[in-house]
Amino acid sequence: PGLYGPLELGALDSGTVDRPVVYRGDGAVLSAGTALPAASWLPLQLNTTALPAYAIDLAALGIKDYGNITAGGLPDCAHNMLELYYKGRLMSLARWPNVFSNGSTAFWPVAGAASSTLFTVTASAGRPGRWTGALNPWLHGYFAWDWWDQYVPVAGVKELNASLWTVALGLPVAFGGNAHFYAVNMVSELDSPGEYYVFPDGRLWFIPLDGQPPGDDAIVSTAEHAFTAVGLAYVTLEGLSFQHSRLTGAVFNSST
């Protein structure tokens, strides 16, 4: 058992049809992430909530690739955004509506579509006015069908009255009758336990679930894969888990 860095096996690590090889991990974790030192976290006062929050400078720790959210749906969505794990759990990139207390995702309905890039939303508490000036705002939603999700960039918002707003999209979508979404990757929506936000310069702001200063059990995803096999054959992996990857946890290329 234990936490180990990414592993790559190749043809020289293979077995044969008569003498297959078994690699046993006994509960070990192959991690594509980087642990964040507890001493590097600093207290932070947010203007979006009174909850305890903390900041860390990823660039100062040598972590300078934060990935990107990419537009698309089921066949072509492959964004590699840096993610934060805390005490073994994946945290939520700052969003609205917030994740439910049981961990399930919350969505907000589209009130009406004016075109493929413009829709209205009914919202209180000044939303989506909070999104004005956001550095890289996105929506993740089910706009056409309940089985096809999409990420689309936000191009702008405009207040029509106290509770009705228009939202302009950076790319066209097909709107169905049950379109719903959540707004994501906005520091203005960092207001709930378990949420974080990463600035382009590497600052990461975080609201811990327990309100306590993060210890050494905070990890950010830094590599694309935790395990890679190239030309591997006649091998069995047992007792291993693959965690904290930017893309797929385990990849097998030209392997049988």
Solvent accessible surface area in square Angstrom, and as a share of the most:
residue,aa,sasa,rsa
1,P,121,0.76
2,G,39,0.37
3,L,93,0.46
4,Y,120,0.46
5,G,44,0.42
6,P,78,0.49
7,L,70,0.35
8,E,118,0.53
9,L,13,0.07
10,G,21,0.20
11,A,70,0.54
12,L,184,0.92
13,D,50,0.26
14,S,31,0.20
15,G,12,0.11
16,T,75,0.44
17,V,108,0.62
18,D,124,0.64
19,R,192,0.70
20,P,87,0.54
21,V,46,0.27
22,V,57,0.33
23,Y,70,0.27
24,R,164,0.60
25,G,11,0.10
26,D,106,0.55
27,G,50,0.48
28,A,8,0.06
29,V,26,0.15
30,L,10,0.05
31,S,5,0.03
32,A,1,0.01
33,G,22,0.21
34,T,51,0.30
35,A,57,0.44
36,L,1,0.01
37,P,54,0.34
38,A,38,0.30
39,A,101,0.78
40,S,37,0.24
41,W,18,0.06
42,L,116,0.58
43,P,111,0.70
44,L,42,0.21
45,Q,145,0.64
46,L,12,0.06
47,N,153,0.78
48,T,36,0.21
49,T,27,0.15
50,A,99,0.77
51,L,66,0.33
52,P,65,0.41
53,A,3,0.02
54,Y,24,0.09
55,A,19,0.15
56,I,5,0.02
57,D,64,0.33
58,L,0,0.00
59,A,30,0.23
60,A,80,0.62
61,L,67,0.33
62,G,56,0.54
63,I,15,0.08
64,K,148,0.63
65,D,89,0.46
66,Y,29,0.11
67,G,16,0.15
68,N,95,0.49
69,I,10,0.05
70,T,57,0.33
71,A,34,0.26
72,G,14,0.13
73,G,6,0.06
74,L,104,0.52
75,P,101,0.64
76,D,92,0.48
77,C,44,0.26
78,A,71,0.55
79,H,50,0.22
80,N,42,0.22
81,M,23,0.10
82,L,1,0.01
83,E,55,0.25
84,L,0,0.00
85,Y,38,0.14
86,Y,4,0.02
87,K,112,0.47
88,G,73,0.71
89,R,141,0.52
90,L,97,0.48
91,M,11,0.05
92,S,23,0.15
93,L,18,0.09
94,A,0,0.00
95,R,30,0.11
96,W,23,0.08
97,P,16,0.10
98,N,48,0.25
99,V,44,0.25
100,F,120,0.50
101,S,130,0.84
102,N,125,0.64
103,G,45,0.43
104,S,53,0.34
105,T,58,0.34
106,A,6,0.04
107,F,61,0.25
108,W,81,0.28
109,P,83,0.52
110,V,24,0.14
111,A,63,0.49
112,G,31,0.30
113,A,55,0.43
114,A,76,0.59
115,S,55,0.36
116,S,51,0.33
117,T,48,0.28
118,L,65,0.32
119,F,0,0.00
120,T,31,0.18
121,V,0,0.00
122,T,72,0.42
123,A,3,0.03
124,S,82,0.53
125,A,78,0.61
126,G,41,0.39
127,R,25,0.09
128,P,0,0.00
129,G,23,0.22
130,R,81,0.29
131,W,6,0.02
132,T,101,0.59
133,G,74,0.71
134,A,26,0.20
135,L,114,0.57
136,N,65,0.33
137,P,20,0.12
138,W,21,0.07
139,L,0,0.00
140,H,22,0.10
141,G,0,0.00
142,Y,53,0.20
143,F,1,0.00
144,A,20,0.15
145,W,133,0.47
146,D,94,0.49
147,W,158,0.55
148,W,67,0.24
149,D,30,0.15
150,Q,32,0.14
151,Y,30,0.11
152,V,4,0.02
153,P,31,0.20
154,V,17,0.10
155,A,73,0.56
156,G,30,0.29
157,V,33,0.19
158,K,133,0.56
159,E,93,0.42
160,L,87,0.43
161,N,78,0.40
162,A,93,0.72
163,S,51,0.33
164,L,51,0.25
165,W,24,0.08
166,T,21,0.12
167,V,0,0.00
168,A,32,0.25
169,L,9,0.04
170,G,41,0.39
171,L,78,0.39
172,P,88,0.55
173,V,10,0.06
174,A,64,0.49
175,F,48,0.20
176,G,30,0.29
177,G,95,0.91
178,N,94,0.48
179,A,6,0.05
180,H,35,0.16
181,F,0,0.00
182,Y,11,0.04
183,A,0,0.00
184,V,5,0.03
185,N,5,0.02
186,M,1,0.00
187,V,46,0.26
188,S,27,0.17
189,E,0,0.00
190,L,0,0.00
191,D,24,0.12
192,S,18,0.12
193,P,64,0.40
194,G,5,0.05
195,E,4,0.02
196,Y,4,0.02
197,Y,5,0.02
198,V,8,0.05
199,F,18,0.08
200,P,99,0.62
201,D,83,0.43
202,G,0,0.00
203,R,95,0.35
204,L,0,0.00
205,W,48,0.17
206,F,0,0.00
207,I,1,0.01
208,P,2,0.01
209,L,74,0.37
210,D,64,0.33
211,G,20,0.19
212,Q,107,0.48
213,P,81,0.51
214,P,4,0.03
215,G,27,0.26
216,D,104,0.54
217,D,61,0.32
218,A,0,0.00
219,I,20,0.10
220,V,0,0.00
221,S,0,0.00
222,T,45,0.26
223,A,32,0.25
224,E,86,0.38
225,H,48,0.21
226,A,0,0.00
227,F,0,0.00
228,T,27,0.16
229,A,0,0.00
230,V,67,0.39
231,G,26,0.25
232,L,6,0.03
233,A,22,0.17
234,Y,108,0.41
235,V,34,0.19
236,T,63,0.37
237,L,45,0.23
238,E,75,0.34
239,G,47,0.45
240,L,42,0.21
241,S,42,0.27
242,F,67,0.28
243,Q,72,0.32
244,H,12,0.06
245,S,17,0.11
246,R,21,0.08
247,L,72,0.36
248,T,77,0.45
249,G,20,0.19
250,A,24,0.19
251,V,32,0.18
252,F,113,0.47
253,N,69,0.35
254,S,105,0.68
255,S,32,0.20
256,T,142,0.82
